[in-house]
Amino acid sequence: YIYGGGWNEAQTGSGTEALTLGLSKEWKSFYNSQDGTYNYENYMYEIHKGLDCSGYVGWTIYNTLETKSNHGNGYVLKAEEMTKSFANMKLGSYKDSIQNAKPGDIVSMANAHVYIVLAVCEDGSLLIAHSSPPGVKISGTYDQNGNSNSQAVEYAQKIMKTYYPDWYSRYPDCTVDSSFTEPSNVSLFHWNSKTLKDVDKLNSMTVNQIIQTLFQ
């Protein structure tokens, strides 16, 4: 996680990495130079070394929708404005609620964070992908009753431990706090089928089927 990572030097929009298809070699080399004591505050605005929350979501969308690097303005925007902005761009629809969230939906948080929904669990918890200190990771929210030991957290731990063991050994925390689903703090963006088709039919899958499709 780099505060300002993914943005341009002026912090007004997408930077080089967020307009590039594929992974930056500098991200991996910077990761390899760190350990479990990593503190993002020591690397503020060293924008080429990693991604912040908006940078990650913007990079992910660019790599999903675009077919060549350095095309257009990209998708890096202020985290709290992403859901409304993407709806205004006619890419999908906006809701001020995360009820009925679907895989691929984007959630903006009023306290300046943004994440991608991977799956909705039976207990109402969300399995999510986001960039938050110490970095890009898969996490689980609290369940609908406010319990932190949710199904999504359990799934997140299994995914990170199985598929990203080196990361998990350094940074094992896969839980996010209650603000991630607090009704007054969140809004949701849902893609329209013209912009992003659900080719794998993730919307009709169980959580286990989604995980198997994404990670195996």
BARODO-561512 format. One record per residue: chain; x, y, z of N, C-alpha, C, O, CB in turn; residue in three letters. Coordinates in pm, whole numbers. Atoms other than C-alpha are relative to their C-alpha. Glycine has a CB too. Layout:
REM BARODO-561512
 ch   n_c1   n_c2   n_c3  ca_c1  ca_c2  ca_c3   c_c1   c_c2   c_c3   o_c1   o_c2   o_c3  cb_c1  cb_c2  cb_c3  aa
  A      X      Y      Z      X      Y      Z      X      Y      Z      X      Y      Z      X      Y      Z ALA
...
This chain:
REM BARODO-561512
 ch   n_c1   n_c2   n_c3  ca_c1  ca_c2  ca_c3   c_c1   c_c2   c_c3   o_c1   o_c2   o_c3  cb_c1  cb_c2  cb_c3  aa
  A     84   -118      0      0      0      0     89    124      0    175    142     86    -96      0    122 TYR
  A    -69   -128      8    133    337   -107   -105    110     -6   -187    112    -98     96      7   -123 ILE
  A     94   -111      3    -64    648    -21     30     86   -123    140    140   -137      9     84    131 TYR
  A    -19    -72    125   -115    819   -358     42    -88   -115     51    -41   -228    102    107     18 GLY
  A    -42     93    105     -5    509   -552   -111    -26   -101   -226    -47    -64     45   -130     62 GLY
  A     98     17    107   -177    469   -886    -46    132    -58   -105    136   -166   -120    -76     50 GLY
  A     35   -135     45   -230    844   -918    118     60    -77    231     10    -71    -40     91    121 TRP
  A   -108    -75     64    -32   1087  -1132     70     88    104     28     95    220    -55     85   -117 ASN
  A    -79    -82    -93    223   1323   -978    -84    110     65    -64    144    182    118     62    -73 GLU
  A     84   -109    -52    -38   1598   -938   -114    -50     87   -187     31    146    -55     81   -115 ALA
  A    109     59    -79   -279   1354   -764   -138     46    -50   -229     71     29     17     36    148 GLN
  A    127    -44     60   -556   1455  -1006    -68   -109    -82   -180    -90   -129     23    121    -89 THR
  A     56    108     81   -614   1125  -1187     98   -114    -15    196   -123     59    -40     53   -136 GLY
  A    -79    122     17   -463    802  -1314    146     29    -35    176    114   -119    -61    -85   -108 SER
  A   -142     -6     32    -87    764  -1314     39   -108    -98    -47   -179   -150     83    -12    126 GLY
  A    -52     94    100    133    551  -1538    -47   -143     24    -95   -209    -68    151      4     -1 THR
  A     34    140    -30     66    221  -1361   -148    -28    -19   -185   -136    -63     41    -34    142 GLU
  A    145     20     12   -312    269  -1359    -49     14   -143   -167     -6   -170    -72     99     88 ALA
  A     30     -6    143   -300    323  -1737     79   -106    -76     98    -96   -197     30    140    -56 LEU
  A    -84    104     59    -92     11  -1799    -63   -137     22   -109   -168    132    142      5     60 THR
  A     47    137    -14   -203   -344  -1869    108    -85     66    224    -81     26    -40    -59   -138 LEU
  A    -93     88    -68    -41   -592  -1635     59     60    126     27    173    165    110    -37    -93 GLY
  A    -61    -37   -127    166   -573  -1319    130     76    -20    207     48   -113     26   -124     85 LEU
  A   -127    -73      2    446   -328  -1255    107    -82     72     84   -132    182    -15    139     66 SER
  A   -111     72    -63    781   -495  -1182     45     70    128     95      6    221    119    -13    -98 LYS
  A    -43    -74   -118    850   -220   -931    -82    -36    122    -32    -33    235     -8    149    -26 GLU
  A     83     42   -113    557   -333   -716     60   -123     67     72   -128    190   -144    -30    -46 TRP
  A    -54    125    -55    709   -680   -674    135     24     68    159    -28    177     16   -105   -111 LYS
  A   -132    -24    -60   1062   -554   -608    -14     78    132     61     53    226     91     77    -98 SER
  A     20    -74   -125    932   -309   -346    -55    -93    108    -12    -87    223    -96    119    -22 PHE
  A     54     99    -95    729   -586   -181    112    -87     55    118   -113    176   -108    -87    -68 TYR
  A   -108     89    -43   1037   -808   -171     99     70     93    172      3    167     72    -54   -121 ASN
  A    -93    -74    -85   1232   -532      3    -57     27    140     12     82    226     37    132    -67 SER
  A     68    -27   -127    982   -516    292    -21   -127     81      5   -237     33   -134     69    -24 GLN
  A     33    114    -83    881   -740    580   -128     28     79   -201    122     47    116    -34     96 ASP
  A    123    -11    -75    604   -779    836    -15    128     79   -122    156    132    -12   -113     92 GLY
  A      6   -126    -74    690   -445    999    -30    120    -90    -21    234    -47    131     24     74 THR
  A     20   -109     97    606   -243    686    -95    108     53   -202     78    107    -54    -56   -131 TYR
  A     81   -115    -41    472    105    765    -14     95   -119     83    159   -161     65     73    123 ASN
  A     22    -80    121    315    287    470     32    148     22     61    219    -74   -143    -14    -47 TYR
  A    -26   -141    -27    369    624    643    143     40    -33    173    159    -45    -29     31    146 GLU
  A   -139    -29     36    738    595    559     19     17   -151    128     52   -196     91   -111     50 ASN
  A    -13     -2    147    663    590    184   -114     77    -66   -156     45   -177      3   -144    -54 TYR
  A    112    -78     51    388    847    134     33     61   -135    140    121   -154    -38    110    101 MET
  A     -9    -60    134    339    954   -230    117    -51    -84    151     11   -185     12    149     14 TYR
  A    -98     63     89    617    729   -363    -80    -87    -98    -82   -210    -90    107    -87     82 GLU
  A    116     53     71    354    660   -625     28   -119    -91    -66   -188   -131    -58    108    -82 ILE
  A    -28    110     92    534    404   -842     26   -133     72     45   -235      7    119     35    -86 HIS
  A    -36    119    -76    598    154   -561   -120    -88     37   -102   -203     77     72     39    125 LYS
  A    118     78    -37    239     42   -501   -127     77    -31   -124    173   -108      5    -38    147 GLY
  A    130    -59     29   -128    136   -501    -75     33    129    -66    -39    228    -83    -94    -86 LEU
  A     95    -24   -109   -372    304   -266   -135    -57    -41   -144   -125   -143    -10    153     34 ASP
  A    129     64     26   -741    210   -256    -57     40   -136   -103    -46   -212    -99     35    109 CYS
  A     53    -48    128   -848    426   -551     88    -46   -116     39    -82   -223    -10    153      0 SER
  A    -93     45    102   -535    337   -746    -23   -146    -36    -18   -183   -153    142     21     46 GLY
  A     23    143     24   -606    -34   -704   -128    -23    -79   -128    -96   -177     -6    -76    134 TYR
  A    127     18     70   -970    -14   -810     10     54   -142    -38    -10   -237   -115     69     76 VAL
  A    -16    -58    133   -882    215  -1101     85    -87    -91     52   -105   -208     61    136     10 GLY
  A    -86     90     77   -601    -17  -1215    -75   -127    -39    -62   -174   -152    126    -36     81 TRP
  A     76    121     26   -830   -320  -1187   -102     23   -112   -115    -60   -203    -71    -47    127 THR
  A    100    -30    103  -1103   -156  -1396     68     20   -135     20    -29   -237    -82    125     37 ILE
  A    -72    -22    126   -852    -42  -1658     41   -134    -62     25   -154   -182    124     89     23 TYR
  A    -45    129     51   -714   -395  -1688   -115    -92    -37    -94   -193   -104     86    -67    103 ASN
  A    119     78     36  -1068   -531  -1720    -65     51   -128   -107    -28   -213   -100      3    114 THR
  A     76    -59    110  -1217   -290  -1971     84     38   -122     34     39   -234    -72    120     48 LEU
  A    -83    -52    110   -924   -169  -2182     86   -111    -62    114   -212      2     89    114     50 GLU
  A    -76    101     73   -720   -360  -2441    142     45    -33    221    -33    -86    -72    -37   -127 THR
  A   -136    -48     22   -409   -141  -2466     35    104    106    -54    167    164     16     60   -142 LYS
  A    -46    -94   -101   -200     73  -2233     -7    144    -50    -10    170   -170    144    -34     43 SER
  A     -2   -144     28   -208    454  -2215   -114     45    -90    -95    122   -184    131     38    -64 ASN
  A    118    -36     78   -559    483  -2353    -98     76     89   -141     23    192    -67   -126    -61 HIS
  A     99    -77    -75   -792    756  -2227     54     52    132    174     59    154   -121    -84     25 GLY
  A    -36    -62   -127   -795    908  -1881      5    -98    116     48    -62    226    -98    108     32 ASN
  A      0     98   -107   -832    587  -1680   -117     15     94   -214     85     66    127     11     77 GLY
  A    114     12    -92  -1053    521  -1379     36     31    144    -39     -4    235    -57   -138     -8 TYR
  A    -40    -35   -137   -864    653  -1076    -66    132     39    -41    236    -22    156     11     13 VAL
  A     74   -116    -50  -1089    895   -886      2     -4    152     46   -102    211   -147      1    -54 LEU
  A     10      1   -145  -1145    995   -526    -87   -117     44   -193   -142    -14    -58    134     52 LYS
  A     67    122    -44  -1254    685   -337   -147     21     31   -232    -59    -10     70    -55    122 ALA
  A    138    -23    -43  -1569    836   -192    -92     42   -115   -214     43    -99     -3    106    108 GLU
  A     78    -46    114  -1681    958   -536    -11   -103   -112    -81    -79   -210     60    125    -53 GLU
  A     -7     94    112  -1617    649   -747   -137    -53    -42   -166    -58   -161     88   -116     38 MET
  A    128     61     36  -1966    498   -730    -87     96    -81   -143     58   -184    -75    -44    126 THR
  A     80    -99     73  -2145    815   -839     65     36   -133     -4     53   -234    -20    126     85 LYS
  A    -70    -40    121  -1879    904  -1093    -13   -105   -110    -36    -70   -225    148     26     30 SER
  A     13    105    101  -1892    567  -1268   -143     -8    -53   -165    -36   -170     43   -135     58 PHE
  A    139     -4     46  -2271    587  -1279    -21    117    -95    -91    104   -195    -96     11    120 ALA
  A     12   -117     87  -2244    937  -1429     68    -23   -135     32     39   -234     61    122     67 ASN
  A    -68     36    125  -2010    787  -1691    -80   -102    -81    -36   -147   -186    139    -56     30 MET
  A     91     94     66  -2300    556  -1788     57   -142     -6     25   -219    -96    -30     49   -143 LYS
  A    -56    134     -5  -2103    246  -1691    -89    -96     79    -71   -218     71    139      4     62 LEU
  A     87     81    -83  -2373    123  -1456    -87     88     87   -111    205     55     82    -97     87 GLY
  A     97    -70    -84  -2604    225  -1174     54     24    141    143    -48    188   -130    -78      7 SER
  A    -41    -42   -134  -2564    392   -834   -111    -28    100   -229     -9     69     37    149      2 TYR
  A     95     15   -112  -2733    304   -504     67     51    127    188     37    145    -45   -149     17 LYS
  A    -56    -44   -128  -2689    458   -160    -15   -107    107    -23    -78    226    -68    130     46 ASP
  A     12    114    -89  -2721    111     -9     78   -116    -60     89   -126   -182   -150    -39     23 SER
  A    -70    117     52  -2518   -210    -37    -85   -126     13    -33   -237      0    132    -19     73 ILE
  A     90    116      2  -2820   -437     -2     -3    -57   -141     -2     17   -239   -143     39     48 GLN
  A      3     71    130  -2830   -696   -281    127     24    -81    124     28   -204   -122     45    -81 ASN
  A   -129    -14     69  -2462   -642   -362     29   -127    -79    -13   -237    -42    115     29    101 ALA
  A    -33    111     89  -2327   -862   -641    152     -4    -22    220     97     -2    -74     14   -135 LYS
  A   -144      7     33  -1978   -989   -738     35    104   -106    -34    119   -206     38   -141    -49 PRO
  A    -44   -102     94  -1789   -713   -913    -48    140     33      5    237    -20    -47    -34   -136 GLY
  A     47   -133    -40  -1982   -428   -752    111     76     72    197     17    137   -124    -11     90 ASP
  A    -97    -86    -67  -1779   -135   -625    -71     75    111   -181    127     92     66    100   -101 ILE
  A     57    -70   -115  -1845     16   -283     91    115     39    208     96     70    -20    -97    120 VAL
  A    -71   -118    -49  -1739    371   -198    -40     25    145   -155      6    183    -31    125    -87 SER
  A     24    -32   -139  -1706    471    165     21    149     21    117    207    -30     92    -81     93 MET
  A     -7   -145    -21  -1770    828    281    128     42     69    174    155     53   -119     46     81 ALA
  A   -126    -31    -67  -1457    810    495    121    -35    -87    225    -76    -37      8    -74    134 ASN
  A   -110      4     96  -1244    788    180     66   -136    -16    188   -149     -5    104     99     40 ALA
  A    -54    130     38  -1205    420     99    -92    -59   -107   -206    -14   -122     12    -96    124 HIS
  A     80     64    104  -1328    199   -186     46   -145    -13    165   -175      1     12     76   -136 VAL
  A    -37    141     14  -1342   -177   -241    -89    -67   -104   -191    -13   -146    -12    -74    135 TYR
  A     72     80     97  -1461   -445   -483    -61   -119     71      6   -188    148     94    -45   -116 ILE
  A     68    116    -58  -1718   -705   -380     33   -125    -82     17   -126   -204   -155     23      4 VAL
  A    -24    128     66  -1613  -1062   -461   -116    -97     18   -149   -173    -74    128    -64     53 LEU
  A    111     91    -27  -1903  -1247   -299    -76     47    124    -23    118    209     51   -145     20 ALA
  A     85    -27   -116  -2190  -1214    -52    -27   -133     69    -78   -225      6   -134     72    -40 VAL
  A     15    125    -75  -2198  -1482    219   -140    -12     60   -216     85     65    105     -8    111 CYS
  A    134     28    -54  -2505  -1642    377    -31     83    123   -147    116    149    -13   -147     33 GLU
  A     22    -79   -122  -2455  -1445    699     -1    151    -28     -4    232     65    108    -32    102 ASP
  A      6   -142     37  -2460  -1115    505    134     68     -7    142    184    -47    -84     72     96 GLY
  A   -134    -60      8  -2085  -1057    527     47      1   -145      3    -81   -227    101    -77     89 SER
  A    -51    -15    135  -1897   -948    215    146    -42     -8    227     -3     75    -15    145    -48 LEU
  A   -138     32     33  -1582  -1103     75     45    106   -100    -17    124   -205     14   -146    -59 LEU
  A    -38   -117     79  -1391   -808    -71    147     -3    -40    229    -71     22    -31    129     77 ILE
  A   -140    -26     40  -1072   -709   -255     22    150      8    -61    228    -39     31    -55   -145 ALA
  A    -26   -144    -17   -912   -374   -171    146     22     33    218    -72     67    -90     60    110 HIS
  A   -135    -37    -43   -588   -191   -104    -12     87    123    -64    199    119     78     74   -113 SER
  A      3    -68   -129   -553    -90    257    126    -43     73    167   -159     59   -132    -33     84 SER
  A   -124     40    -66   -240    -86    473    -12   -139     63   -107   -167    136     38    101    107 PRO
  A   -128    -24     67    -27   -289    441     -3    -12   -152     99     16   -216    100    -94     52 PRO
  A      0     12    146   -143   -352     81   -126    -62    -55   -227    -75     14    116    -80    -43 GLY
  A    114     62     68   -377   -515   -169    -26   -137     62     67   -217     78     25    -13   -153 VAL
  A     31    125    -70   -558   -803     -1   -147    -33    -14   -228     50    -58     39      9    148 LYS
  A    138     46     -7   -876  -1003     29    -39     -4    146     33    -60    230    -19   -140    -69 ILE
  A     44    -12   -139  -1073   -937    345   -147    -37     11   -215    -56    -90     23    142     53 SER
  A    140     24    -26  -1408  -1009    505    -57    106     92     10    151    185    -21   -139     60 GLY
  A     68    -97    -87  -1656   -766    658    -68    -72    116    -72   -195    121   -103     82    -80 THR
  A     84     54   -106  -1860   -816    973   -126    -60    -63   -163    -24   -174    -36    110    105 TYR
  A    127     53     52  -2178  -1019    930   -114     98     31    -92    203     91    -31   -139     61 ASP
  A    114    -92    -13  -2527   -865    932    -40     25    145   -116    117    172   -118    -54    -75 GLN
  A     27    -21   -143  -2544   -900   1312    113     70     72    110     86    194    -27   -133     67 ASN
  A   -110    -74    -60  -2220   -713   1368    110    -85     58    192    -36    136    -51     88    104 GLY
  A   -104     89    -51  -2002  -1015   1440    124      6    -89    113      2   -211    -52   -146      9 ASN
  A   -124    -11     77  -1638   -987   1335     51   -136    -49    126   -142   -146    107     66     85 SER
  A    -42    135     44  -1585  -1366   1308   -100    -53   -102   -167   -154    -78     11    -97    122 ASN
  A    101     29    102  -1793  -1380    991     47   -108    -97    163   -149    -97    -35    126    -77 SER
  A    -35     96    103  -1807  -1631    708    100     59    -99    192     -9   -144   -126    -48    -74 GLN
  A    -89    -64     96  -1637  -1381    478    143      6     51    238    -13    -25    -50    141    -32 ALA
  A   -135     -2    -58  -1342  -1346    716     64   -138    -10    182   -151    -42     -5     47    148 VAL
  A    -51    137      9  -1306  -1724    725     42    -33   -143    147    -92   -166   -107   -100     49 GLU
  A    -34     22    141  -1313  -1742    346    126     78    -39    214     25   -107   -118     41    -92 TYR
  A   -116    -84     33  -1064  -1454    318    129    -61     53    230    -63    -16    -18    141     57 ALA
  A   -118     62    -59   -821  -1628    553     43   -123    -79    163   -144   -102    -28    -38    146 GLN
  A    -32    120     77   -842  -1952    356     62     36   -135    159    -26   -178   -125    -86    -21 LYS
  A    -52    -42    131   -786  -1773     23    142     53     14    231     12    -60    -92    107    -63 ILE
  A   -132    -62    -15   -492  -1566    145    105   -103     42    217   -101     -7     -6    114    102 MET
  A    -94    101    -48   -331  -1860    325     34   -100   -110    148   -146   -119    -58    -73    120 LYS
  A    -19    102    104   -376  -2095     27     71     55   -123    165     -7   -174   -134    -57    -41 THR
  A    -48    -50    128   -301  -1873   -271    107    109     12    180    136    -84   -115     52    -80 TYR
  A   -100   -106    -21    -85  -1596   -121     71    -23    134     69     63    221    -68    141     -3 TYR
  A    -53     38   -131    103  -1776    160    110     92     52    119    115    173     54   -140     -7 PRO
  A   -107    -89    -46    403  -1543    169    -59    128     58    -18    175    164     98     34   -116 ASP
  A     69   -119    -50    177  -1240    206    -69    -30    133    -56     46    229   -103     51   -103 TRP
  A     76     35   -120    -41  -1416    464     92    -20    120     56     14    233    -82   -126    -24 TYR
  A    -93     22   -111    261  -1513    673     50    133     57     81    141    176    119    -85    -46 SER
  A    -43   -132    -46    361  -1145    693   -116     79     59   -103    143    164     63     78   -116 ARG
  A    114    -86    -34     16   -986    718   -127    -84      7   -206    -84    -87    -16    115   -104 TYR
  A    109     97     -7   -242  -1239    843   -139     59     27   -238    -14     22     31    -98    106 PRO
  A    129    -58    -35   -519   -994    934    -89     12   -124    -55     82   -219     19    139     65 ASP
  A     94     -1    113   -816  -1049    697   -135     60     38   -234     41    -33    -19   -142    -53 CYS
  A    125    -60    -48  -1081   -856    894     -1    150    -23    102    216     -5    -20    -31    150 THR
  A     17   -145      6  -1212   -507    825   -107     39    101   -183    -45    149    -40     47   -144 VAL
  A     89    -42   -109  -1414   -298   1068   -142     28    -48   -173     16   -167     56    124     66 ASP
  A    142    -15     28  -1784   -219   1084    -32    114    -96   -140    117   -155    -74     22    128 SER
  A     25   -114     88  -1748    104    884    -14    -44   -146    -71     30   -227    112    102     12 SER
  A      4     48    138  -1716   -106    566   -142    -34    -46   -168    -41   -166     89   -122    -15 PHE
  A    139     30     35  -2086   -190    578    -99     91     72   -220     69     65    -32   -144     31 THR
  A     87    -94    -71  -2223     96    789    -89     74   -100    -37    142   -189     85    101     84 GLU
  A     91    -58    100  -2536    216    601     26    147    -32     16    188   -147   -140    -15     47 PRO
  A    -21   -143     23  -2455    585    648    134     30    -65    162    145   -100    -11     75    130 SER
  A   -137    -22     47  -2099    535    520     26    -55   -140    133    -31   -197     97    -62     97 ASN
  A    -30     73    124  -2139    333    199   -100     29   -111   -216     62    -86      2   -149     28 VAL
  A     85     -4    119  -2276    353   -154     54   -103    -98    169   -146    -86     -3    144    -65 SER
  A    -33    113     85  -2271     98   -433    -15     33   -148   -108    103   -189    -86   -118     34 LEU
  A      8    -10    145  -2201     90   -805    -10   -140    -58     68   -229    -24    124     74    -59 PHE
  A     22    129     64  -2334   -199  -1017     16     16   -151    -49    102   -211   -140    -58     35 HIS
  A    -26     -9    143  -2208   -255  -1372   -124    -32    -83   -203   -118    -46    113    -93    -38 TRP
  A    104     43     94  -2451   -260  -1660     60   -106    -94    182   -114   -110    -56    122    -82 ASN
  A    -46    112     81  -2431   -558  -1895     67     44   -130    140    -33   -191   -115    -93    -31 SER
  A    -65    -52    121  -2325   -340  -2187    148     25     27    232      0    -60    -69    130    -48 LYS
  A   -140    -32    -35  -2006   -236  -2007     77   -124     44    191   -144      2      4    105    112 THR
  A    -71    115    -57  -1920   -557  -1823    -96   -118     11   -187   -118     94     60     35    140 LEU
  A     87    117      0  -2083   -891  -1896     46   -102    104    165   -117    128     -2    -65   -139 LYS
  A    -29    104    -99  -2103  -1164  -1632     20   -132    -75    -64   -222    -71   -117    -13    106 ASP
  A    -27    115     88  -1942  -1420  -1863      0   -132     77    -50   -233     28    135     19    -70 VAL
  A    -10    122    -79  -1877  -1673  -1586   -125    -29     84   -130   -129    155    120      8     90 ASP
  A    124     17    -76  -2226  -1631  -1435     25      1    151    -35    -76    225    -70   -131    -39 LYS
  A    -32     -8   -143  -2079  -1535  -1098   -121     38     84   -134     -5    198    113    100     23 LEU
  A    115    -47    -77  -2404  -1369   -994    -93   -112     44   -172    -95    137    -78    100    -81 ASN
  A     87    112    -35  -2576  -1706   -981     74   -111     76     17   -217    100    -64    -57   -124 SER
  A    -81    101    -68  -2296  -1894   -801     -5     14    151    -37    120    204    143      8    -47 MET
  A    -22     -4   -143  -2247  -1987   -438    139     61     26    219     77    -65    -12   -143     63 THR
  A   -131    -57    -34  -1952  -1837   -253    113    -96    -35    214    -55    -90      6     36    150 VAL
  A   -104     98     29  -1753  -2160   -286     24    -12   -151    138    -28   -194    -39   -136     57 ASN
  A    -14      8    145  -1820  -2172   -660     72    123    -54    154    113   -146   -138    -13    -66 GLN
  A    -70   -123     40  -1709  -1809   -697    148    -10     29    231     23    -56    -60    122     73 ILE
  A   -141     12    -38  -1385  -1876   -510     71    -99    -91    183    -75   -135     12    -45    148 ILE
  A    -61    100     88  -1319  -2187   -719     22     57   -139    125     29   -202    -88   -124     -7 GLN
  A    -12    -60    133  -1379  -1991  -1040    113    104     -3    189    110   -100   -132     65    -41 THR
  A    -97   -109     -1  -1159  -1698   -938    143    -46     28    237     12    -25    -40    102    103 LEU
  A   -133     31    -52   -867  -1877   -776     56   -135    -42    169   -168     -5     -2      6    147 PHE
  A    -54    130     39   -832  -2221   -935      4    -11   -152     46   -114   -205    -84   -113     60 GLN
